């Protein structure tokens, strides 16, 4: 029993950062969804760098015309917000 406690403590210590990261960044974007978003934005002249889930939609960092943009897309892949990054 005394050997089990340190092992359990180690497992919990290693698992906590992964759980925190998953709740902070949200679930990973499925490959087919990412491909759809990238294709749609590339048609509009963007170069996509990152796609993450956020609040039921997606947050995308992309460049267009030499400027860096942060885009919010809803679940239907419509752009609901576009802000220039500093």
N, C-alpha and C positions, 0 to 999 in steps of 0.2 A: 504493500500500500504506500509506503514512504517513497518508493521509486516512481510511483504513478503521479504523485503531485508535481514534481519537477517537470516531468514529461508533459503533463497537462498544461502547466504554466507556459512552457515553451510553445506548444501548439497555439494557445490563445494569443501569446505575444506575436507570433508570426501571422496569425489570421486577422488581427485587428486592422493593420494598415490596408489590407486588401478590401476589407468590408468598408472602411472609411472612404477609400478611393472610389469604390463602386457607388456609394451613396452620393459622393461629391460630384462625380462626372456623369452619373446616370449609367444605364446599361449601354453596352457597345452597340453601335449602329450595324445592323445586318449588312453583309456585303452587297446584296441586291438593292437595298435601299440606298446605300452609299453610291452605287453605280448609277442609279436613276438620278440622284441629286447632282452628281458630277456631270453627267451627260447633259442635263437640263441647263446647268449653269455654264458649261463650256459652249453651248449653242448661243448663249447670250454674251460670250466674250470673256468669261471669268476663267482664271486658273485657280483651281480649288486646292487648298492646303490641308484643312482639317474639317471633319464633319463630326459633330457630337450631338447626343440627345439632350434636350433641355425643355422642361415643362410641357411635355406632350408634343413637342415639335423638334426642330433641329437648329443648331447654331453652326454656321459655316464661316470659316475664315478663307477669303479668296482675294485675288488681285485682278484688277481690270484697269487698263490704260495707265499702268504704272502706279496705281494707288491700291492700298490695302483696305479691304472692306470686311466688316463683321455683318453677316446676314442672318436674320431669323426667318425660318421657314415653318409654316404650320404643318400639320399632319398630311395635308394634301399637296405639299411641296410648293405652296405659293409663298413668295417673299412677303413677309409682313413688316419687316424692318430692315433698313440698310444704313449702316453707320460707317463713316470713315474711321479707320484706326489711326492713332497718333504715331 
